[in-house]
Amino acid sequence: MVPEVEVDSAGTHGYHIGKSPDGRAMEAAAGRGYDLSALRARQVSEFDFVRFDRILAMDRDNLDLLRQACPAEHRHKLGLFLEYSRNFAEREVPDPYYGGADGFEHVLDLVEDAALGLIDSLARK
């Protein structure tokens, strides 16, 4: 039995607060049945470190920023999202922003795979 899971997304910088996802990301996601239209960017807050059991970064640079911002008693919650990947050797999600549509598809492949691995990990607890 998989426990109830709440998932959220936040950035380590405040550059795009309140903005919708990139249109190419929304298009690629829609092609797989995901509706991202309600999502809005927000920045990680101090409350996130208390509220969530796991805080997973997409790359090492953002993980380092999270470590700097995270209170010591919550640092055990931090990790890389792709540590849960089962079918890819990559451990960092690449930024597809400056590439073509294939980059967004690859990111979705990585994220879907890691999400399934994370769900399996949670189900074993």
PyMOL commands that set and color helices and strands:
alter all, ss='L'
color gray80, all
select helices_A, chain A and resi 23-30+46-51+60-69+72-77+81-84+101-123
alter helices_A, ss='H'
color red, helices_A
select strands_A, chain A and resi 55-57+78-80
alter strands_A, ss='S'
color yellow, strands_A
deselect
rebuild
show_as cartoon
